[in-house]
Amino acid sequence: MDIEKAASRREEEEPIVQRPKLDKGKGKAHVFAPPMNYNRIMDKHKQEKVSAAGWKRGVAIFDFVLRLIAAITAMAAAAKMATTQETLPFFTQFLQFQADYTDLPTMSSFVIVNSIVGGYLTLSLPFSIVCILRPLAVPPRLFLIICDTAMMGLTMMAASASAAIVYLAHNGNSSSNWLPVCQQFGDFCQGTSGAVVASFIAATLLMFLVILSAFALKRST
């Protein structure tokens, strides 16, 4: 009797906890049941993820090809400018006429900038490969778009400044008494003009790389 009284007293002292009522017919609460189209939603999400990965992998492959071409073009522009020189055939023992890229600081800067850009594009190829292997990764693309934008600005600046010098060399300027030296140094002017054109091509390819990376990042968000 004492044991029954202690048990009843303990039940009276314990707080009353209301338990959630379950559906007796099914034996489980409806609030925890997944939606009927849960599997369909998950399958659709997986298909969209696979489709986005395939599309981004194609963009990454195109990025790699453009990056390789831009690297070759920038290094070719620097090499062409650095190896372009001409000496006129008529000269004496004490006087000779020679044209070299080192005579103009703008041309020297052109060689340095395009060499840096070509080296950067070569070193950025592994990051482009990472984007191919992991098309949904955001950090590599973000790194590339920042660096590509800076390199595009440098390349465009060097190419524009050198284009102004080449234009003066071809046409001259009567106001400043700048004579068209390309009438004498024809081969030198052709070499520098080709280098400037190659640098503009590299800058254009860098611009396309920036657009591709920005579009891929926008599709990721």
C-alpha positions in Angstrom: 0.0 0.0 0.0 2.8 2.4 0.8 4.4 1.7 -2.6 1.1 2.4 -4.4 0.7 5.7 -2.4 4.3 6.7 -3.3 3.8 6.0 -7.0 0.5 7.9 -7.1 2.1 10.8 -5.3 5.0 10.8 -7.8 2.6 10.9 -10.7 0.8 13.9 -9.1 4.1 15.8 -8.6 5.4 15.2 -12.2 4.4 17.9 -14.8 1.9 16.9 -17.3 3.5 16.8 -20.8 1.2 16.8 -23.8 2.4 14.4 -26.5 1.6 15.1 -30.1 -1.3 13.1 -31.4 -0.6 10.7 -34.2 -2.9 9.5 -36.8 -4.1 6.2 -35.6 -4.9 5.1 -39.1 -1.3 5.6 -40.5 0.7 5.5 -37.3 2.7 8.7 -38.0 2.3 12.5 -38.0 1.5 14.2 -41.2 3.8 17.2 -40.4 6.9 15.2 -40.9 5.8 13.6 -44.2 7.8 14.8 -47.3 5.9 16.3 -50.2 4.5 13.9 -52.7 6.7 15.3 -55.5 9.9 15.4 -53.4 11.8 12.9 -55.6 10.7 14.8 -58.7 12.0 18.1 -57.4 15.3 16.5 -56.4 15.7 14.9 -59.8 15.0 18.2 -61.5 17.6 19.9 -59.3 20.2 17.3 -60.2 19.5 17.7 -63.9 19.8 21.4 -63.7 23.1 21.1 -61.9 24.5 18.6 -64.4 23.3 20.9 -67.3 25.0 23.9 -65.7 28.2 22.0 -65.1 28.3 20.9 -68.8 27.7 24.4 -70.1 30.3 25.9 -67.8 32.8 23.2 -68.8 32.3 24.2 -72.4 32.9 27.8 -71.5 36.1 26.9 -69.6 37.4 24.9 -72.6 36.8 27.9 -74.9 38.5 30.1 -72.2 41.6 27.9 -72.3 41.9 28.0 -76.1 41.5 31.8 -76.1 44.0 32.2 -73.3 46.6 30.1 -75.1 46.2 32.1 -78.3 46.4 35.4 -76.4 49.6 34.2 -74.6 51.2 33.3 -78.0 50.1 36.6 -79.5 51.4 38.8 -76.6 54.8 37.1 -76.6 55.0 37.3 -80.4 54.3 41.0 -80.2 57.1 41.5 -77.6 59.5 39.4 -79.6 58.7 41.2 -82.9 59.3 44.6 -81.3 62.5 43.5 -79.5 64.0 42.1 -82.7 63.0 44.8 -85.1 65.9 47.1 -86.1 67.2 48.6 -89.3 70.5 50.2 -90.4 70.5 52.3 -93.6 73.0 51.1 -96.2 74.6 54.5 -96.7 76.9 55.3 -93.8 80.4 56.4 -93.3 83.1 55.4 -90.8 81.9 58.1 -88.3 78.2 58.3 -89.1 75.5 55.7 -89.6 71.7 55.8 -89.4 70.1 53.0 -87.3 66.6 52.5 -85.9 66.1 50.3 -82.9 63.2 50.0 -80.4 65.5 51.1 -77.5 65.7 54.5 -79.1 62.1 55.2 -78.0 61.0 54.7 -74.3 57.5 53.9 -75.5 58.7 50.9 -77.5 60.8 49.7 -74.6 57.7 49.9 -72.3 55.8 48.0 -75.0 58.2 45.1 -74.9 58.1 44.9 -71.1 54.3 45.1 -70.8 53.7 42.5 -73.5 56.3 40.2 -72.0 54.6 40.5 -68.6 51.1 39.8 -70.1 52.4 36.8 -72.1 54.0 35.4 -69.0 50.8 35.9 -66.9 48.6 34.3 -69.6 51.0 31.3 -69.6 50.9 31.0 -65.8 47.1 31.3 -65.8 46.6 28.2 -67.9 46.5 25.9 -64.9 43.7 27.9 -63.4 41.8 27.6 -66.6 42.3 23.8 -66.4 40.9 23.8 -62.9 37.8 25.6 -64.2 37.5 22.7 -66.8 37.8 20.0 -64.1 35.6 21.9 -61.6 33.2 24.0 -63.8 31.0 25.1 -60.8 34.0 26.4 -58.8 33.8 30.2 -58.3 37.2 31.3 -56.8 39.3 30.4 -59.9 37.0 32.3 -62.2 37.0 35.3 -59.8 40.8 35.3 -59.7 41.1 35.1 -63.5 38.6 37.9 -64.2 40.4 40.3 -61.8 43.8 39.6 -63.3 42.5 39.5 -66.9 41.0 42.9 -66.4 44.3 44.4 -65.1 46.3 42.8 -67.9 43.8 44.0 -70.6 44.2 47.6 -69.3 48.1 47.3 -69.4 48.1 45.8 -72.9 45.7 48.4 -74.3 47.7 51.2 -72.8 51.0 50.0 -74.3 49.5 49.2 -77.7 47.8 52.6 -77.9 50.9 54.5 -76.9 53.0 52.6 -79.4 50.4 53.0 -82.1 50.7 56.8 -81.7 54.4 56.6 -82.2 54.1 54.4 -85.3 51.5 56.7 -86.8 53.9 59.7 -86.4 56.7 57.6 -87.9 54.5 56.8 -90.9 52.9 60.3 -91.5 54.9 62.7 -89.5 53.6 66.0 -88.0 54.3 69.3 -89.7 53.3 71.3 -86.7 56.0 69.8 -84.5 58.4 69.3 -87.4 58.2 65.5 -87.0 59.4 64.0 -90.3 57.9 60.7 -91.6 61.0 58.5 -90.9 59.3 55.4 -92.4 60.3 56.7 -95.8 63.9 55.7 -94.9 63.3 53.0 -92.3 60.6 51.0 -94.1 61.4 47.6 -92.6 61.6 49.0 -89.1 58.2 50.6 -89.4 56.7 47.5 -90.8 58.0 45.4 -87.9 56.8 47.8 -85.3 53.4 48.1 -87.0 53.0 44.3 -86.9 54.0 44.2 -83.3 51.4 46.8 -82.4 48.7 45.0 -84.3 49.5 41.7 -82.5 49.3 43.6 -79.2 45.9 44.9 -80.0 44.8 41.4 -80.9 46.0 40.2 -77.5 44.1 43.0 -75.8 40.9 42.0 -77.7 41.3 38.4 -76.7 41.7 39.5 -73.1 38.5 41.5 -73.3 36.7 38.3 -74.5 38.2 36.4 -71.6 36.8 38.9 -69.2 33.4 38.8 -70.8 33.3 35.0 -70.7 34.3 34.8 -67.0 31.8 37.5 -66.0 29.0 35.7 -67.9 30.0 32.4 -66.3 30.0 34.0 -62.8 26.6 35.6 -63.5 25.1 32.2 -64.4 26.5 30.8 -61.2 24.5 33.2 -59.0 
